[in-house]
């Protein structure tokens, strides 16, 4: 009996010790989870590792450990922990297959990543796209976009994080940096144990470098995070990311977690002031919104948010913009062709409407890669990798480019630290579709007949001709222009009046019909009636008499209005020739009148030539009083009105052969 009691006692003691151990383990797991929920991933990883060392081999601990490293971009460690739950067939959320594949991809185990992606698609029932993750296909697709850049070191990088530049006009950028700003206490964020960020300006050098970094002026920078600005073209407004800093203190939700929010600041004489938090549904407690970007026409704001998502995973959203930096209530998430189970972040829209963004959820070289996307006619985005050079197996992000200079900047941690890199684009990104807007129409003459062979020339805002397009037998033409730019189309064909049309900015793939009527240069429409240009323009255009100072040949101001009508007619009819005939009345000596009329003819021709008409298209002759059109010859008494009929100018039409 004694022995039995002793055995039972020992068994009970072991049970109590085991239960105590389990209770202690539970407490440690609970503590680790609390730290994890507060995004303190560096500290949480240490606590979970201690639990593993104590024998806790649960799926929960393995997944949380993998996540701690995954969210901080340590993909080799993340894949090691994810493999423990995937390889042993543990029943886990299919999303972890996706993350495991991402981690393998970022470790350059591309074919292994493709195998795991195939398992993910099988478990979710989604369309199997695992072939895109295989090394041969992946590198082939990336190679198509590679070799498009020349790179330049940027002088302002420090040993701290420097990233996310945004253009402030043509000669400055604003960027984020965690470098020492003179604060005695260096605050660090628990997510990655790195210093908080502030916004700086820098000057763009002639060759695309960055120098002279200075803290931006105004009220934007606080003692917590500020980053990723987006600035309007006129420099009046800046949207930016900041920690939820309200009334001088850090705001938090009911669980004590502080999120990121998007704010807007006004440029007041070079200082950023009047800061406002963007309204719901862009910002709200309980989720983060960050990394704003403006659409090419500044009518929309793109941004990143982790709403309806697990922390660490973010998607790209877009919302309409109103005047003064206010947002609409039409926030919408971009489609599945953009957003994945991974991180989509740092959007940027160039002047042609191409959306650049970074992602670790699309097939890439590893970590965050930069991707380019454009919508087709159905509103579906086509996505391509931006290519080698910009992208590596590290995190590459925050891409931006100036369309006129083709110079830009992106950020990367390829050197072990977030740095800014400069580049010049030597060849544009290529898609499997032409994104240029189209102007089309049917060209007809004044009789309604189609005109073949009209040259339609397209000119960009700099006045450079970007293309010439011909109309076909049916008079149809199609002209391509660049998105979001004011263009001019010029319609030309020998024998027709040249016509210009201003084209207001168009969106990518937009189509606009334009069918101007073209007129034969030998015809003119007067009071709705088409007339042939022949004989004397004075009668055809109903010109008022061309008056000169009495006894002189200086053209009066009132007559310049009439002569300008002749000038405008000749400008659009390059084959029109004019002979100016000048006549006087019979009063005065005959030789004096002859010389006076010749000088007046010369003065009239000189005026038209000075207005821009080539001299070889004009001639002039004075006839004095030799061609009177009434009876008022020498010695005949006539009224002033009768004499005036003889003091006339004629503009006699002829045409180049």
C-alpha positions, 0 to 999 in steps of 0.5 A: 500500500505504501509503495502504491501511495508513493507511486501515485504521489510521484505521478501526481507531482509529475503531472503538476510539474508538467501542468506548471510547465505548460502553464508557463509556456502558455504565458510565454506564448501569450506574451509573444503574441501580445508583442506580435500584435503590436508589430514589434516583430524583432522582439516577437521573433526572439520570444518565439525562438525561445519557445521553440528552444523550450520544445514548442513545435506548434504550427502557431509558433512556426507560422508566427516566427516565419511571419516576423522574418517575412514582414521584415524582409528576411526571406531566408529565415522566413522560408526556413520556418514556413518549410516546417509547416508546409513540408510536414503537411500541416493543415494551414491556411493556403496563404502560407503556401503563397508566402513560402513561395514568395520567400523561396523566390526571394532566396532565388529558389525560383523553381522550388517557389514554382512548385509551392505556388502550384500547391497553392493554386491546387488548394485554392482552386484558382487558375494555375499561374505557377509556370510564371514563377519558373526560373526560365519563364521568369528570367525570360519575361524580365529580360524583355524589359531589361537594358532600358536604363543608365544608372547614376549614384546619388550623393546624399545616401547615408548609413540610415534609411534614405528612400522614396523621392518625389519631384518638387518641380523640375529641379528638386525632390522631397524624400524620406530619411532616418538619418540623425537630425540632431535629436538627443534621443534617437527614437526607433520603431519596434516593427524593424528596430529602425529610426523614425523618418523625416522629410528632406528636400534635395537639389537635382543636379544637371546630370540627375544627381541629388545634393544639398539635403535639408529638412523641409520647412514647415509643420510636417515633420514630427518625432515619429514617421513621415515619408512618401510624399506626392506633390502637385505639379504646381507645387501647392499641395503635398500628400504624405504619409505620417504616423497617426500624430494628433494634437502633439501626441501619437494616436492609437486604436482601442488596442493601443496600436498606432497606424499610418495615415495620409495627410495633405499640406499646403505650400505657403511661401515655401513652408508646408503648413495647414496640415489636414488628415484625409477624411474617411474612407481614406483614413480611419482608426483600425487600419493603415493608409500610406504612400500616396500618388497622384494620377497624371491629370491629378484627378485621382489619388492612389494609395496603399492600405492594409484594410481588410487584410492581415498586417504586413500585406497591403493593397493599392486603392484609388480615390477621386480628388477634389479641389483643395486636397479633399477626397471623394467617398469612392475609394476602390481597390484595384483589381486582382491583376494588380493586388495579390496576397503579397505586398503591393506598395509605393504606387507612382503614375507617370505622365502617360498614365503608366502605373508603377508599383512595387510588389512581392506577390508578382513573379520577380527576382525576389523581395519587392520588385518594381512593376509597370501596369497599363489599362486596356480598353476594357479597364483591365491592367496589363502588368510587366516587370520593370526589368533587371537593373531596377530590380534585384533579389532585394527590395526595390521600390519607390520608382518615379520618373520625369517624362520630359527628361526621362530621368528618375529615382528608385529606392532599394536595400540591395546594399543592405540599407535603403538607398536612393538610386538615380537613372535615365530611361533609354527605352520605354517600357513595352506592353503587349498593347499600344497605350497611346490615345487615338484621334480618328475621323473622315476627311471630306471636301466642301462638296462632301466627297472623301479626300485621299492622301491628306497628311495629318501631322501630329505635334507635341507641346514642344512643337516637335512633329511626332508622326504623319498619318495619311487618309485612305480612299474613303477619307479615313485617318487614324493619328496617335498621340501621347496621353495627358498632353496637349497636341496639335494636328495639322491637315495638309494636301496640295490644293487644300487649305492647311488646317490646324486643330488643337487636341486637349489632353487625352487618357491612355487608349482614349479615342476621339473623333475629329473630322474637319471639313477641308476646303479647296484653296481656290475656294472660299466660303463667304456668308455661307456660300462657296465661291471661287477665288479669282479676279479682284479680291477687292470685290470678292472680299468686299474690301473697303478702299485702301486709304493713304495720307493725302499726297503720300503713300503711308498706309492709314491704320484704318486700311491695315484692317483691310490688308490683313484680310488679304494676308490671312487669305494668302497665309493658308493658300500657299499657291495664291499669287497677288498683283497689287494695282494702284490707281489715282484720280485725274486731279494733279499732274499726270507724271506725279500721279503715276509716281504716287501710284507706283509708291502706293503699290510698293507700300502695299506690297511691303506691308503684306510681305512684312506680315509674313507672305513671301515676296515672290508671291507678290508684285505691284504696279502703279497706273496713275490716272491711266485707267479711270473707270468713269468719265472724270478725266482731266478738266471734267467736273466731278463730285468727290465721290466720283473721283474716289471711285478712281482712287482704288487698289486692286488685288488681282489673283493668279495661281502657281501652276 
